[in-house]
Amino acid sequence: MSLFDDAVLVLKGYEDQDPEQDALRRLYLDHLAAHPDGMWKACRDGHLTASAMVIDPSRGRVLLTLHRKLRIWLQMGGHCEPEDASLAASALREATEESGIAGLTLLPGGPVRLDRHHTPCAWHLDVQYAALAPKGAVEAISEESLDLRWFPYDAVADVADDSVVRLLEATRAGL
């Protein structure tokens, strides 16, 4: 199955009671129907991305990256690559690369949230997952980060924007 086909299946199966989330799900599906290249950065009308909130529930904290280009605290994530077998695999790859943590596992059940935002390259139609950090996880800053830091749940709103706060809320609800 292609990454495109996987994305369509994931989005068709994504269920959320929030009408805004359902509207985004439909927008993502319409975008893919209109753009066969809608998975790739080259699609200037926007493209799907995959991200993951790295969480350590045993210590009540999440790992955020200070994005090198955007200079804001975000979850790990980015563009899909041709070698990604699925959106989940893309999110897990991005989380592992950007956190430096081996052994991350995605929460079962698929994405926890959708978020559409404009970036310097195009609109990102982000499919957001949650990744559990293994016990004793040690992070390592990647080339894409200015900083990498664990934040207690209640400190996230002080450093990150509302989209990250909403992702944390959805992630915690998924636990």
N, C-alpha and C positions, 0 to 999 in steps of 0.2 A: 504494500500500500504506500502511496506517495505521501509526503508531508502535507501537501495540499488536501488530499483526501482525508487524512487523519484530522486535519484542522476542521474540515466541514463536519465530520462525525462528532468531534469533541464539542463543537458549537451547537450542533443539533441536539446533543444530549445534555448540554448545560442547562440546569434548571435553577432559577432563583426567584423568590417571591417578589423581589423588588422590581417594579415596573421599569425603572431606569436600566437595570441590568438586562432585563429582557429586551428592551429597545436597543441596547448596545449589541446584544447577541444577534438580533435581526440585522442591524447595520453591518456587523462583521460578515455575516453570511451574504448579504447583498453585495458587499464590497468584493468578496471572493468570486461571486457569480459574475461580476462585471470586470474583474481583473484576474486573468489566469496567472499573472505574475505577482499577485497580491501577498505572497508569502515572503517576497524578497526586497531587500533594501533598494534595489533598482526601481521599484514601483514608486514613482514620485507622487502618485495620488494617495499614497499611504500604504502601509504594509503591516501584517501581523508581526508581533514580537512576543517573546515569552520571558516571564520573570518568575522569581520565587522569593518569598519572604523566608529568610533563614531564621529559625526560631529554636530556642532552648527552653522548653517549658519547665524543665526541672529547676531552672534558675530564674525563670520569669523574665526572659530577655530576648531581644532580637538583634541580629547583626545587620548593620546598615553600612553602605559605602558612600563616601563623599565623591560623587561622580566627577571625574577629571574635567570633562568638557562643560557640563551643566553647573557644576559647583554647588550642588544641593545633595542632601542625604536621601538616598533611595534604597530600595530593595535591589538585589542582584538581578540582572536581566539584560536582554538585548536582542539582536537580530538572529533570526533563524539561519542555519547553515545547511547547505545541500546534504551533508552527511547526517543530519538529525533525522532519526526515524519517525519522530512524533513531536508534537508540541511539548509534551511532558519531558521527553528526552532533551529538547532544546532548553527548557527551563532548568532542568537538572544540570546540564552542561554549563550553562551560564552561571548558575549558583556556585558550582564547584570551581570553575575558573576564577570567578571574581572574589570568592571567599577564601580560596586556598584550602578548603576543608574537604578531605576525602571522606567518603562514607555517608554523605547526605542522603536522605531518603525523602521522597515526596509523600505528603499525606495522601492516603487513598481517596478515591472518589472524584478525581479530576480537578479542574481549576476551582479556586475559591472566589475569584472575582474577575471582572473585566474592567479595563480602564483605557479610555481614549484620550490621548494628549498630543499636543503639537511639539515637535522637536526641530532642531535646525535642519535635519534631513528631510522630514515629511511628518505626516500624521502617523503616530504609532497606535495600533490597535492591539493593546497589550492583553495577553491571556496570562493571568496571574495564578501561580501555584503557591503552596507552602512546603518548605523543606525542613525536616527535623535534623538538627545537628546531633551527631553522635556524642556520647558521654566523653568528656575530656577534649572536645574539639578545640583545635588551635588554628586561628585564622592567619592568613598571609596576604598582604596587600598585593594586588595585581597592577599591571600597567594602566588599567582603566580607572584606578582609584587614586585620589589624593590622600585618603585616609579610610580606615576600616575600623568600626568600633561597635561593641556590644552596648545596647541601651536597655535599661529596664522598661517594661511596658509603659509605665506612666510617664516616662521621659520622652517618648517618641513624638508626641504632639509639640514639644518644645523645640525640636530640631528639624522635623520633617513637615512636608505639606499635607494637606487633607487627604490626598490620594493614598499616601503611605499609611496614615492613621486608619483610613477605611480598610485597607488591606490587612493591617494588623488586627482590626476588629473581626474581619471575616476569617482570618487565620485562627484566631483564638476560638471563634465559634465552631470552627471545623475540628478542633481538638476534642 
